[in-house]
């Protein structure tokens, strides 16, 4: 990102969960956002122990889409209406129950990484965006619990009636927008 290049405190390095490329005892905090479920937790814990300074912390965060909220429920229904092969990553579970199960699984993953003394905070983290940002976010399909084997770009280009989908999501935006902005009611959890 061009904005980050000008920040002298920002340094981009290439690494992985088990080999960060950081020096021993070099960081105060390791922050994992939206990705712990993809890590090899025991090896990542070992890497964290290596790079953290004494009294360093590990923080794990997830932003949640709650499919019981009307705006998200309507967006999901709009996607299902134009994508007949829709398959949730939650399998046979509905999206609301699946999201709760995923949150509980993530909580266990965080506890396995951080340990028994883990503290947690859960909070609202509303996302206020304009029409263009809303359209980009929804069209990325990143909000939806689509089966992990699906390729979002492929879906948008081949399987989804994109023109109809855009009309549907625009209608949802204008239904919920106030002063040309929509508030998406995300929830976040932080474990440390």
N, C-alpha and C positions, 0 to 999 in steps of 0.2 A: 504494500500500500504506500502510495507516494506521501501521504500525510505522516506516516510513521518514520519514513526515511530521514525526515528533518529533525526528529527527536533524538538527541544524543544519548538518551537513556534506553533507547530501544535497539536491540540487536537481534536480527533474525538468524537463527541457526537451524540446521537440518538435523533432526534426531527422531527417535522413536520412544515408545513407552519403556523399553528396556535398555536403551542406549541413547540418552539425551544429548551426549556430547558436551555436557557441562562438567566443570571441574568439581572435585571432591569438596564438600563443605562450602559451597559457593552461593547458595540461595537461601533466602529467608522463608519463602513460601512457594509451594508447588500448587498451582491451580489447574484443576481438570474441569472442563465444562462440556457437557453433553456427550462425553465420549468414553467414560470409564468402562462401560459394558463391552467395549471393543479391546480392552487391554488384558494382558496376562497379569492378573492382579498380584500374585506372589513375586514375580520378577519386577513388576513396576514398583512394588513396595521396597524391594531391595535397592532399586535405582534411586528412589526418593531418599532412603536412608543415607545413601552415598553422597548425594548432592546437597542435602539440607544442612544448614549450619545447626549448631547446638540450639535447642529450643525452636527449631524451624517448624513450620506447620504445613499440613496438607489440607487443601480445601477442595471439595467436590461440589459442583453445582449443576442443577438441571432446571431448564425452563419448561413448563408444562402447558400443553394445550388441553383444556378441559372440555371434552366433547359434549358435556351436558349443558354448556352455556349456549344460549340461542344462536349467537352469531356463528360459532364453530359448528353447531349442529346443522345450520343452514348451508354453510360452506361444504361440509362433508356430503350432504344430500345433493348439492349441485354437482359435485364431482361424481358421485355414484350415478347420477342421471345421464351423464355424458360418457362415462367409462363403464361399459357393461361388464368388463372383466375385472372390476375392482376386487382386490383381495386385501384385507387388513393384515398387517403384520402380527396382529393378536390372534390370528387363527380363527377359531369359531366363536370367540368371545366378542361381544359388542364392544365398540370403541370406548365407552365410558368405563366398563369393567376392566377392559384391557389396559387402559391408562392407569387405573388404580393398581392392578397387578404389576405393571411395569414400574410404578413408583415404589412399590414394596420391594421388588427385586433390586432396584437401584439403591434403596436404603440398605439392604443387606450387603451389596457390593461395596458401598461406602464404609460400612461398619467393618467389613473384612479388611479393607485397606487401612483405615484410620485407627481402628481398635475400639476396645470397650468404653473408653472415656470420650468417645465421639459426642459432640454436641451438634444439634440441628436447629435450623431456623427455617420456617415456612412463611412465605409472604406473597402478597399480591405484587405483580410486576407488570402493570398495564403498559401496553405498547400503543402509543398514539401516533398515527401515520396518516398521510394524505392519500388521495386516490391513486396516484402513480405508484407510491410505495406499497400500498395495499395490493394493487394489481400484480406488481412484481413478486411480492411475497407469496401470494396465492398461486400464481402461475409457476413458481418454483416447485410447487407441490411439497415443499418441506414441512408444511403444517400437518400433513395428512399421514396417518399410520399405514401407508402403503407397504405391502410386502417388501422386505429388504432386497428381494431378488429383482425387483422392478427397477428399470432405469427411467428416471423422471423425464429426461430429455426425449427418450424414445417414445414414452407415453404421449407427451405433448405433440410430438411430430407425427405420430402414426395411429394411435388408438383413441385419442380424445378428440371429440368435436370441439376444437379450440374456440371457434367463433361463438358457438352456443354457450360454452363455458364462460367466456369473457362477458357475454351479455348477462348471464346469471350472477356472476360475482360482482359486476357493476351494480346490478339491482340490489344486491345485499349491501354493498358499500353505501349506496344512497339511502337505503332504509335505516341504517344505523349511524350515519355520519351526522355530526354536529359541527357547524362552522367549517365544513369541508374537510373534516378529520374524523377518523373512526378510532375508537378505543378498543383494542383487542385485550380481553381480560386474561392475561397469562398469569400463571402461578409459578413461583420459583421455590426450590429448596436448596439450602446450603448446608453442607456437613463439614465439620472441621474438628 
